[in-house]
Amino acid sequence: MFRSRTRTGSATARGERRAERRVYTDYTGGVYGSMLAASVVIGAGSLGSLPRTELVLLLLLTSIVFWIAHVHAQLFGARLAQRTPDRRVVVLQVCREEWPIVQAAVPPAAAVAVSPLLGLDVRGTLWLALSVAVAGQIGWSVAAARRAGASRRLLAATASVNLVLGLLIISFKIILTH
């Protein structure tokens, strides 16, 4: 029997798919992307002065390259596992799942972009971007734990672990610049 799709029915189906995607969101890429952004800031800062526009582009473009690499690795892994689902759906799904890698680079890049408005020199800009990246790393990890239904104690533990990792990254910056 033929069924016609009404606007309400298709809108409901789209809403259900969006809700399903939110339920299965993986924030691992956000944590990883934040650590990547912090590493880019440290690397750029250890080379001396770097124009802000170049650092913003370096943060965003590096995250896009890593996003593409992660998408490729996921798709290649699925191919090796001989899974053959609908390619279009899988590619879009993997692209969406790995997108937090790019999202995590946006706040540190924005911090670099607005740093002149705050009167920051290059050194202050690097510290601001690094701080924002570490805060993002902690935020992504806590968001992941909350989404997974973790207890407050586990939320505090994941925040603490990511703070320690962030402080390690900051200590590398201090060691490299002194």
N, C-alpha and C positions, 0 to 999 in steps of 0.2 A: 504494500500500500504506500502511495506517495504522500509524504508530509511536506507541507510548505513551511519554510522557516519565517517566523514573524520577527519583526524588529525586537520585540520584547524578548523572545526566545533566544535570539542570537546575542543580545546585550547581556542576558543572564548567563549564557555560556561563557562569554568573554569575561564577565565578572568572576565567575567561578575559576576560570583558568588563571586570572590575576591573583586571586586569593590562594590558589594552589601554589603558584610560584613564590608568593611571600612566605608560605609555610615552609617550603623547601630551600629558602635562601641560605646559602653557605657564606659565612663571613670570614672564612679562612683567608681568602684573597685580600680582604681589607686589612687584616693583620699583617700579612705578607707585604702588601703594597705600602703600608705605612713604614715598615722596616726598610723597604727598598727606598722610599723617599728620604728617610733619615740617612741612609747610606749615600745616596746621591748628594745630599746637602754636605755631608762630611767630606766626600771626595772632592766636590767642587770647592769647598772652603779651604781644603788643604793645598790647593793649587795657587792660592793667592786671591787677589780681587777678581771677581767675576761679575760682569754686568747683570743686573737683575733680570732683564728680558731673556738673556741666555739661560739663566738658572731656571726661570719659569718654564721655558721650552724644554730644557734638559729633564726637569721633573716629569712633565707631561709626556714627552716623547719616549722617555725611558719606560714609563709605566705602560704605555701603549705597546711597546716592543715586548715587554714581559707578558702582557695580556695575550698578545698574539702567540707567543711561545707557549703559554699555558693552554690556550685553546688548541693549538696544534698537538701538544703532548696528550691532552685528553682525547682528542679525536683519533690520534694515532694509536693510543692505548686501547681504545674501543675497537679499532680495526684489528689490532693484534689479538684481542680477545675474541675475535670473530663474531662480534655482535653486529647485526645488520638491520638496525631500525631505520626508519625514514630519515634520510640524510639531512634534508632541510630542517626538520624538527630538531634533530640532534645538534646540528651546527648552531642553530639559534639558541638552543638550550645551553650549550656549553659556553657560547659567547656571553650569554646573560649570567651564568654562574660564575664566570671568571671576571666579570666587569668590576667588582669591588677593588681589584688591583689598580685600575685606573681611577676609580672614585677616591681611593685613599691618597692619591697624589694631588688632588685638587686643593684641599685646605692648605698644605704647605706651599703650593704654588701661589695660592691667593695671598698667603702671608707675605711672600716675597714681593708680590705685586703691590700690596698696600704699604709696605715698609717705608717708602719715602714719605707717605702721609703721616707716619708716626715719627718722622725725623730720625730714622735709624740709618747708621752707616752700614757698610757691607758686613762687618763683623756682627753687628746687632741684628741685621737681616738674617744671617745664617743661624744665629741662636734662636731667633723667633721661629724660623722655618723648622728647625730641628725640634724645638719644643712642641710645635703644632703636630709634627709627624709622630712624636712619641705619645702625645695625648690622643691622637687618632688611633694609634696602635692599641692603647688601653681601651679606648671607647669601642673599637671593633670587637675586641675580645669579650668585653662585658656584654655587648649586644648579642654576640653569638651565644654566650652562656645563658643570658635571659631568654633568648628565643628557644633554647633547649630545655628551659624550665629548671635551671640550676637553682640551688638554694642560695641564700644570702652569703653563707659561708664560702660556697664554691665561687660565687661572683667575686668576693673579696680575694680569694686565692688566685683566680685568673687575672684580676687587675694587678695584684702584687707581682705575679710572675712576669707580666708584660711590663710593669714598671721597672723591675730589675733588668729585663732585657733592654729596655730603653735607656736606663742608666749606664749599662755596658756600652751601648752605642755612643752615648754622650762622653763616657770616659775615653773612648777611642778618639773622639774629636779633641779632647783636652790633651791627650798624649801626642797626637799628630801635630797640633798647632803650638805646642810649647817645647 
